[in-house]
Amino acid sequence: MVAAQETTLQGLLEGAKQYQVPLYQRPYSWTKVQLARLWDDVRKLAEDRTHNPEATHFIGSLVLAPSPTNGPAGLAQYLVVDGQQRLTSLTILLCAIRDHWAARGEDRRRARLDQQFLTNPFEDGPRRWKLVPTQADRGAYVACVESTPLPKDAVPVTVAYDYFAKQLADLPNTDGEAEGRLDVEHIESAVITGLALVSVTAQARDNVYRIFESLNNTGLLLTQGDLLRNYLFMRLPTRGETVYQGLWLPLQKSLTAANLELLFWLDLVHRDSRVKQSDIYAAQQTRLERLRSEEEIEAEVRRFSRLGALLRIILNPAEEQDPAVRQRLERLSAWSTTTIYPLLLHLLDRRQQDTASSEQIASAMRYVESFFVRRLLIGRATANINRILLSVVTEMDRTLPVDQAVHAYLSAGRKYYANDESIRSAVRSIPFYLNGRPHQRHLVLRWLEESYGTKEPVVLDGLTIEHVLPQTPTAEWRQMLAADLKPDENFDDVYEALVHSLGNLTLTGYNSELGNGPFSLKRAALAKSGVRLNQEIATQERWSRPEIHARADKLAEKIVSLWPGPTEQAAGQAEFAWDLMNKALAELPAGSWTTYGDIAALIGTAPMPVGVRLANHPAPNAHRVLQVDGVLAGNFRWLDPNRTDDPRDVLRAEGVRFDDNGRADQTQRMRTEELAQLAGITSEDLPERLPRQRSGQQVDYPARFLEQVITLQGAAVATATQVVLEAWTAMGGTLLYGTRGETSCFLMARERHHELGDMWPAAIYPSGKFEVVFQHLSVRTPFDDVALREELRQRLNELPGVEIAAAKLAMRPGFPLTVLADTEAREALLDHLRWFYDQAQTPASDELVID
């Protein structure tokens, strides 16, 4: 049974009372946002009370429970079940008011606040304070109450005190001290007697934690980690203080709140790989309910503390003592796949429990690294990866040494742990540059370079991936490649099969300078490089298919020696990724088409096997696959023998345009890179906030962007681009720049703090593309309305030289930067960007306006 009554801060604090914040509460965490809201309420109330002294303002409820330590008489102690953030803030404000009076020699006012509302003057020790916060806040709070120096660190208690002290100091004081004092008097009165609260007090027999849990189980106020901590200490009525000080507080200091929650999830995944991160509290509570004694709960906290120390090593590999284990942890950390954490925690725990050695767990991690690298190389970086990794601990053979068990598990079944033969084939044919995440591709090249063991190593952090055969081939490159074509081959198919393959890629700091330049220029620059990968390329007289394949073969041999393959018992994988082809074709929108060569480049084969496959096996939208010149293959047949309609008529009905010679419109063609987008194997580039620069690393990204545009596109295009950027910022937009080798520029219509989230219509790349990000816009209000995206497409298609197919309305198409050099086209583009900016500032409906 609970009792509720309306009261004031005076009613709560006067008399011999103390309010204790239980261990299971989270620390004080109000920021200036909440503090400013409270101050505005107080100040407005104080102004109202100058006209109406009886005015009050309701600021919420306070849920209390009698302390188990209460005696029949003396100090009345209560546990603060809910409302401690509000109560703590109000008492800090009283401290600031008291110190305001003290600084002006108002000793009586200072003493009144101290003795009536902040302390119990006839009590000693911890019983002296009216409010006793959690241990994490106690030092700073007590310093605030006792007027001793506050911590220098910007802890929340200090931030709150400084904020209120500044607000009091800034109150109007035009006629001398008297008027200033009058203002503070009104503030003090408003706080003590004007703020109304509802005090809800539970009875001694009520389950306090259950009340607390019911108030917070929505997750809006507390995280799942907070709730679990609260639950644990509710179960420790006599041992709580000791366990908190000895085990929990060190754990809480060593991990962030997010990582503490991660720890609780990892602990669950060790038992059941299906547990979701949204179910942490419920699942842990169900498990812990079976424990009966405080000793058992304490043992769980001790186990969490031990696992937390191991998680800290995973998150900070530099703290690992064994060099081999440290190297593997650093590499897996750089790969940035958090679903590997359950296995890593298990491996470190096995070592701590003396059931595995450092050598064995380093070996196990090497197999995992190899698994990642080999999957990336064959174009299967993401296929079922989360399910596989989360199941390692629960499904691997516990009778084997741990490294052998991990190796055997990753090798069994259809997990795409590629064998040596598959690697040799894939390195030649798979579009490495279109697979996985950009930083993972960079890591593979970096690790290959590091494997040379150069005595004078090059700093690789600032290097970017360079296409030697460029992504935009010039006439000179076309001529070089054409010299190696067979009679039945065409340039487009061969080029698509080579340009993104590993054999054509390297690392360089001269990406923008090399650009689309001829091989003679690139060769000279690469010869000066300290990177061994570049020096090998520079030994070649030319750079075409034979040289690219030869380099691919050499890299493949290095790869199979660096990263061990699966066990001999590993199940065989499909020869080609037909499922990936089917996925891309299934997403191929009406009104578009692609070629056998584009698909072949995507999955790492040749056009002929693709044609044979489509002729003999069902595949979605197979009629949308044409020859490179846009004509129907001469031997095309529907798989359904009863179907006799002309595929070209079907394509026309879907929106594909054909010329008088029966060739499909090339602007509606989906090339390899776009097929990769459709298949979901290449991720959308996102605008990066400019990072904090380290000493000696100052980079002027806007200047670097413009320099790259000048180098790659010429002065006229660079000037036109600069005009567009200046006009965009003049209309209210902002600019963000990428921090990779090619410095991209994003036209931001909304920043991340906007109530509807960030949004940008386009990204500009110095290599020559004005990219329109329909894919990004499709999930951003108001352009999640397809009609608005279609209007944007039609507006852009009014520009000379621009024709974006309707089928690309969910992708990231673009047009050449050279379009901007045309004055009329540039002015028209600015009109369309101004229209976009205005649309971006207007919510789609009133329902989206946040108060």
N, C-alpha and C positions, 0 to 999 in steps of 0.2 A: 504494500500500500504506500503510495507516495502522497505528499502534501505540497500544494503549490500556493504561493502567495506573491503579490506584487510588492516590490521593495525598491530601495535605492542603495547606492554605494554606502551611504551613511548607515543605513540599517544593517547592511552586511558586515561592515568592518568595525563599528563601534562595539566596545565591550571586550571581554576576554575571549577572543575567538582566533582560530587559526584554520587556514584553508590549505590543504596539502594536495599537490598534484601527484597522483600515483605514478609509480615506476612505469606502468604500462602506457602512460600518455607519451605522445611524441613531444620533442622539445618545442620551446617557443619559436615561432617561425613567421610572425607577421612581418611584412615588408612595408616599404613606404606607401604602397598602394592602399593597403588596409589602414595604415596609420593616418594617411591623409583623409580617408573617408571618415574615420572617427573624429579627427580634429575638426573637419567641416561641420559634422553634426554638433559637436560641443560648441563651436563658435556661433553657429546659427542659433542654438538654444540660448546661449548667453545673451545674444542680441535680442531675442524674443522676450527674455525675462526682464530686460530693462523696461519693457512696456507692460508685461504681464508676469509678475513675480511667481505665479503659480504654474507657469508653463513647464511641461515635461516632454521628454522624448524617449520613446521605447527603443532599447538597443538589443533586445533578445533575452534569452533565458540562460539560467545557470542551474545545472543539475548537480546536486550534492548528495552525499551519503555520510552518516556518522562514522567517524574513524573507529576501527576495532579497538584502539588503545584508549578510548574515552573512559574516564572514571566517573564516579557518582557526582563529583563536584570539581570545580576548578576550570581550567581552560577547555572550552568547547572546540573540538577539532572535527573538521569535515574533510572528506575526500572530494575533490573536484572531478566529477564524472564527465561533465561536458561544460565548455565555456571558459577553459583556462586561458585561451589566447586573449579573449576579451578582458578577463579579470586581470591578467598580467599587464596588459597594455594600460588599463586604467590606473593601476597602482604605480606604474612607471611614470605616467603623466602626473600623478600626485607628487612623486619624488621631484620631478622637474619644477612643479609649482613651489614646493617647499624650498628647493634650492634657489629659486627666483627670489623668494622672500628673504632667505638667509643672506644673499648677496647684497640686499638693500638694508640690512640691519634689522629686519622685522623678526626679532627672536621669538616673540609670542606666537606669531603666525606659524613660524617654522616648527616650534615645539608642539603646537596643536596638531598639525598634520602628522608629525612624527608619532606622537603618543596616542592619538585617537585612531588613526587610519593606516599607519604603516607598521607599527610595532606594538607589542604587548610589554609595556615598560617594567612590569613587575615579574617578568619571566626571564630566565637565562637560557643561553645556548640556542639551539634551533627553535625552541618554543617561543623565542622573543619575536619572531617575524609573523606578521599577519598572514602572509602568503609564503608558502614554501614550494618553489618550483622543482622540476626534475633536476637530477644531479648535473646534467649537461648545461643547465642554465644557472645553477645555484650560485656559483662564484660571482658571475657578473651581476646577477640580481641583488645579492647581498651587498656587494660594493655600492650598488645604486641606492639601496635603502639606508646603508650606514654612512653614506657620503664619503666613501674612501675612493681612491683612484680606480676608474673603470678600466677593463682590459683594453689594450691598444688595438687589438684586432677588431674588425668590424663585425662582431657577433650581433645577432638580432637584438638582444637586450640593449647593448650600447647604441645601436642604430636608432632604436626607438627613443631612448633617452635624449640623444643628440637632436633628433627630429623635433621632439616636443619642446626642448630647451630653446631651439632656434625659433619656433613659432611664437613662444612666449616673448622672446627678445624682440621679435619683429612687430609686436602689437603697437598700435598707434600711441605716440607719446608727444603730442604737439604742445601741450601746455605745462610741461614739467612732470615731475614725479607723481603728482597726485592723480592725474588722468591715467597714466600708465598703471598705477596701482589699482585704480577703479576697474580697468579692463581685466586685470588679472583676478580681482575679487569676483567679478562676474563669471569668469572662466571657472574659478575654484567652486563657486556656488553651484554652477551648472553641473559640474562633474559630481559633486558630493550629494546634492539633493535634487537635481533636475533630471538626471538620467534614470529612467525606470527600467527595472529588470523583473523577470518572473523567476523566483527562486523555487525550484522543484527539489524537495528533499525526500530521499528514500528512507525506509525504515531499516533498522539494524539487521533484520533478518533477510532483507532483499539481496539478490545476487547483483552486486554493483557492476561487475564486468558485463553481465548480460544486458543491463541497461545501456551501458556504454556501447556495446557491440551493436545493439539495435539502432542506436542513434547514428552510427557510422558505417553500417554494413553496405551502404550504397557505393562506397569507394570514392565518393565525391570529396569527403573530408580527409580520409586517411588512406594511405596506400595499403596494399595487401601485406607488405612487410611490416608496416605499423601495426596492423591488426594482429599479425602473428606474434610480434613482440609483446603486445598487450596481453594476448592469451597466455603466453608462457609465464609472464610475471603475475597474472591472476592466479596461476596454479602454484605460485611460490609465496604463500602468505608469510612464512617465517624466514625463509632463506633468500627472499628477493633482494634485499639490500646488498648482501654479501655476493650473490651471484652477479648482480648488476655491476658492482664495482670491479670484481675480479675477472669476469668473463665477458659480459655483454658490452660494457662501455669500451674496452679495448677493441672488440670486434667492430663496433659501430664507428669508432674513429679510424679504423684501417680500411673500411669500405664505404663508398657513397651509398646513399639510400637506394639508388637504382641497382647497384651491384649487390647490396644486401638482399634485395628481393630476388635478384638473379641467383644468388646462392641457394635460396629456399627452393627455387624451381629446379636447379640442377640436382639438388638432393632428391627431389621427387622423380626426376627422369631416370635416375639410377635404378629405380624400382619399376617404373612404368613409363615407357617412351611416349605414351599417348597423352600424358598430362599437358594441358595447355597452360601458358603463362597467366592466363586470366583466371585460372582455378587454383592458384597457389594456396591461398588462405584456406579455402574449403578442404582441399586435399590434405594439407598439413594438419589441420584441426582434426579431421577424421582419423588420421594416423595417431595423433597425440592423445586423443580421447581414451585410447586403450591403456595409457599409462596411469598408474594409480597414486604413486607416492611422489613427494617432493624430490626425493633422491633420483628418481627416474627422470623427472623433468629437468633437474640440474644436469644430469648426464647428457641429455639432449642438447642443452645449451652449450655444454662443454664440447660436444661433437660438432655443433655448428661453428664454434670458435676455432676448432682445429681445421675444419674444411674451409673456413673463411680465410685462414692464413694461406692455404693452398691456392684458393681462388685469387688472392692478391698476387701470388707469383705468376699465375696465368695471365693476369691483366698487366703485370709489370715484370716481364721476363728478365730484366736486368737484375732482379733480386735473387734469381736462381744461381746457386753456387756451382753446380756441375756444368762445365763449358759445353759439352755435347748436348745436354738437355736444354741449356739456355739457348743455343743456336736454333734448335728445332722449335722451341716455344716462340722465339722471335719471328721465325719464318711463318709459322701458323698464325701468329697474331697479325702479321702483315697481310696475310691472305684475307682476313676480315670475314670469317664465317663463324658466327657465334654458336652455331649448332654443333661445333666440335668441342665446346666447353665441357659437356658431360663426360666425354671420353677423356679429355685432358685431366679433369678433376679426378676421375677414376684412376688414371695412371699414376698421378702424384700421390694419391691415397694409397695405392698398392705399394709404392715405394716406402711410404711412411710406415705402413704396416709390415714391412719386411717380407712381402710376398713377390716383390719384383725389384730388380736392381736399376740403377741409373742407366746402365748400358741397355737394358731391355726396354725401358720406357722411351729412351732416345730412338732406339730401333723402331719401336711401334710408331712413334711420331714421324719417322722418316717414311714409313709405308703410307701413312695418311697423306703426307706431302706429295708423295709420288702418285697416289690415287687422285689427288686434286689436279696435279699438273697433267697427267696422262688423259684424264677426262676432258680437260680444257683443250688439249691438242687434237682430240678427235671430235670436237664440237659438241660434247655432252656435259658441259660444266655444271649445268643446273638440274639435269634429269633426276628427279626423286632424291636429290642430295640431302634434304633435311630429314626425310624419313630414314634414309640409310644411316646417317650419322647419329641420329637420336636412338637408333636401335642397336648400335654396336655393343654397348655395355650389357644390355639385357640378353642379347642373342649370341654373343661370341662364346666359344668353347672355353669353359673355365678350367678344363683339365690340361690345357696347353700352356706353356710359358706365354706371358701376356703379349709379347711382340708377335709370336707365331699365331696366337689366337686372333689378333687384329688383322694380320696379313691374310689368314684363311677366311675370315668373315668378309673382308672387302673383295676377295677373289671369287667368292661363291655367288652363284645366281647371276641375274642380269643387272649388274651394278656398273657396267661400262668401265671397268678397270682394264684399260687397253693393254694388250700384250705387245711385244716388240715388233712383230710383223705389222700390226695395226698402226703403231706409231710411225714406222718407216713410210707407210702409205699415206697416212694423214698429214704428215709434215709437208709432203709434196703437194697435197691437193686441198686440204681443208682451209677455208678462209679464216685463219687464226685471228686476224684483226677484228672480225665481226663476232667473235665468241667471247662469252664471259664478261667480266667487268674490266674496264680499262686498266685499273691498277694491277689486276691479276696478270694481264698480258704483259704489262711492264715488268712485273716481278719475274716472270719466266725468262725474259730476255736479260734481265739484270743478273739472275742466278747463273744463266749460261755464261755471261761475261765474267762473273766472279770465279767460275770454275777454272778459268785459265790460270789463276793464281799469279797474276802479274806482280812483279817485285815492286813496281811503282803504281799502285792501284789508282784508278781515276774515281773521283767523287761522282757517283751515278745518280744521286738524288734529283738533280736538276735536268737530267737527260729525258728526252721524249722519243716516242716511236716514229721512225722515219720510213716512209715507203720509198725504196730506191727507184723502182719503176713507179712513177708518180700516179696519184689518184686521178689527175687530170692530164692525160697524155698529150704531148705536143706532137706536131708533125714529125719531128726528129725521132721521138720515141716510137711513133707508129711505124716509121720506116725501119727502125732497128728490129722491132718485134715481127714485122711482116716478112723479114728475110728468112725467118725460121718456120713460116707456115707451110703446112702440107697442102697439096692441091684441093683436098676436100674440107679444109679448115677456113674459118673466117676470123678476122681480127678480134671482134667483140667477144666471142666465146673463149678464145685463148687468153685474152687480156683479163677477163673476169676470173678465170681460173688461176691466174698468177698474182694479181696485184695485191691481194690481201693474205696470201700464203706466207708462212713463216720464213721461207727462203728469201723473200723479198723485203723483209723487215729488219731494222737494226735500231740502235739507240744513238742519238746524237743531240748535241746542244745547238745545232745549226739548222734546225728544222725549217725555220722561216727563210733563212738565207738560201737553203738548197732548193726548196719549193719544187717547181716543175722543170728545173734546169736540166740541161743535157747531161748524159752520164760522164762526159769528159770533165765537166765542172764539178759534179758530185764526187767523182773519183779523186780529184785533186784535194778536195776538202777532207774526204774520208781518210786519205793517206796521212794527213797531218794529225789525225785523231789519236789519242792514247788508248782508245777502246779497241780491243783485239778483234771484236766482231766487224768493226769498220775497216781495220787494216787488211783483213782477208778479202773483203769486197774490193778494196782498192788495188789488189793484185790483178784484177780482171781487165782485159782490153775492151770488153763490151759487156752489156748487161741485158740478156734476153732469156728465153726459156731454158736453153741448155745450162747457162750459168746459174739461174735461179734454182733449177732442179738439182744441180750439183751441190750447191750450198745447202739446200734442204736435206740432201742425203747425208752430208757431213754433220749437220746439226742433229739429225735423227740419231746418228751413232753416239753422239755426245749425250743426248737425252737418255737413251736406253742404258748408258753406263752410269749416269748420275742418279736416275730415279728407277729403282727396281720395279719390275713388272709383277703381275699376279702369279700365284702358284701355278704349277703345271696342271692342277686339277680344275683350273678356272673354266667356267662354261664359255663356249664360243659366242661371239656377238655377231649380229647381222653384218653382212658385208658392207652394205651402205645404209645410211640413215633414212630409209624410206618413210619411217614414221615422221621424221622432221619435214620431209618433202610434203607429206600429206597434211601436216599441220599448217605449213605455209600456204598450200593450195586451198585449204579450207577457209583461211582468212583472206584469200584473194578476193577483193570486192568486185561486185558487178561493175561493168564499165572499165575494167582493167584487163591486162593480159601480161604474160611473161614468156620467157623462152626456155627451151631445153637447156641451153647453155647457162642461163641465169640459175636455174635449179641445180644443174650439175655443179656449178661453182659453190653453191650454198652447202651441198652435202658431200662435196669432195669426190666427184666422179667426172665422167665425160658426158657430153650430150647424148651419145648413142645409147648407153645403158639406161638413161632416163627415158628416152623414147621407147625402148623395148619394154621397160617396166610399165609405162602408161598404156602401152598397147595390149598388155596381157593381164594387168591387175587393176581392180577398181581403185580410183583415186578421186577425191572431190575436185570439181571444177577442172577436170582434165582438158576440156574443150578450150580453156583459156590459155593453154600452152601452145605457142606458135613458134615458127622458125624465126631466126634473128632478124630477118627483114620484114617480119610482120605478116607473113603468108602462112596459110594452113599447110601442114606437112602433107606431102603427096599421098602417103600411105595411111593417113588418119582414118580410123574406123571407130564407131561407137561400140562399146563393149556389149551393149544390148543389141542383138542381131535384128530385132524388130524395129529399131530406130533408124529412120532414113532421112531425117531433116538435115539441112545444111548447117554445120557448126557456125558458119559466118552469119547466117540469119539469126541464130541464137545470140551471138555476140553483139550484133547490131541492136537486137531487142534489149540487150542489157546495157547498151550505151556506148559500145566501142565503135569508133568511126573508122571507115575504110576509104581509101582513095580509089581513083578510077582503075588502078591496077590491082586492086584487091589487097592492098597492104594496110595493116592496122596502124593507127596513129601512134607514133613513137612516144608522144607525150603521155600516153596512157599506159605505157609499159612499166612494169614493176621489175626493177633490176635487182641484182643480188643483195645489195645493202638494204633495199626496201623489203625484200623477202625475209631478210634476217629480222627486221623490225616486226613484220607480221608474225613470224614464228616465235618471237619473244626471246631470241637468243642474244640480242644486243639491246642495251639499256639506253634510256633517254638521258642525254647530257643535261645537267641541271646547273643553274647559275651558282657560282661559288662566291660566298662573302669573302672580301679581301682579308686574308689572314694577318694576324699580328706578325710583323716582321722581326726576325731575330737581328741582333746587332750585326752590322756589316752585310745584311741581306736586303737592304731597301730596294724594292722594285717598283718602278712607276708603271703600273699595268696599262693605264690609258695611253701613255707614250709608247710602250712596247707594242700595243695593239696597232696604233697608227703607223709605227715604223714597219711592222710586218705587212700591213696593207700596201704601203708605199713600195716595199721591196717586191711583193708578189703581184700587185695589180697595177702599179704605176701611179704617178702623181695625180693624174686626172681623176681616177676612181677614188683615190685616198681623199682628195679634196671634197668630192661629192659625198663620200661616206661621212666625213666630218661635218658637213652641212646638215645631213640627216640627224646626226647625234645631237648637234647643238639645237636643232629645231625640236627634237624630242624632249630635251630637258627644259626648253623654254615653255612647252605646253604643260609641264608638270611632271613628266616622267623622270626616271632616274636610270643610271647605267651601272651595271655590274659586269665584272670582267673575270674570265676564267684564269686559272693560275698555272695551266699546263704550258707546254712548249708553244703550241699555237694559241695565242691569247684571244679567245672569243669574247664577244661583247653582247650582253643581253639587254634588251630594251624593256625595263621594268615599268609596267603600268601600275602595279601595286606591290608594296613591300610585304614582308612576312607578318609584320605587326598589324596589317589591315584586317578588319573584322571578317572579311571573306577570304583571307589568305593571299599569298603572292600570285602574280600573274604577269606574263610577258607575251607579246605577240610574235616575237622573232628573236633570233640570234644571228649575229654577223660573224663570219669566219674569214680571216685574212686570206685563206686559200681560195676564196672566191665565191662563197655561197651566202645568200641572204635566206636563212632557213625560217620557214613559217611553221610554228609549232602547234599544228592542229591537234596532235596527240596529247600535248599538255593541256590545251584549251578545253578538250572534251570533258575534263573533270573539274573545270573552274567556272564558277558563276560569274557572269550570265552566259558564257560561251559554251556551257554544257548543253545549251539549246542549239541543236544542229542547224536551225534556220539562221542563227547569227553567224555560225562558222561558214555556212554557205554564202551568206552575204559578203563576208570578208574575202572568201575565195573569188567571188565574182568581181569584187572591187579590184583585187590585185590583178585579175586577168585583163582588166582594162589597160594595164600598163603595156607599152610596146615591148615585145620580147618575152612576155610572161604568159605562160599557159599552164595552169595547175589543174590537173584532171580532177573531176568530182570524186573519182574513186580513191583519191589520196586525202580525203577529208578527215581521216583518223590517223594520219601519219605526219611526217616532218618533211614535206617537200620544200623546194626552194627555187630560187632563180639566181642568175649570175649577178655579182656585184656590179658588173659593167653596166647594167640597166640604170644604175643611179647616176651615171655620167651624163645621161640624157636629161636636160633641164626640165622638159615637160613631164617626163616620166617621174623625175624626182619630186616635182611639185605635186603631182597626182598622188604619189605614194604618201607624202606628208599629209595630204587631205585625208587619206584612208587611215593613216595612223592616228590622226586627231579624232576621227570618228571612233576608232577602237578605244582610245584613251577615255573618251567620254562614256562609252558603254561600260568600261571596266569600273568606273566610279559609281555606277548606279546599280543598287541591288536589284535582283530579278523581281522581287516582291517585297511587300512590307514585312512579311514574316521573317525576312533575313536580317532585319535591322536589330542590332543587339543594343539593349539599354546599357 
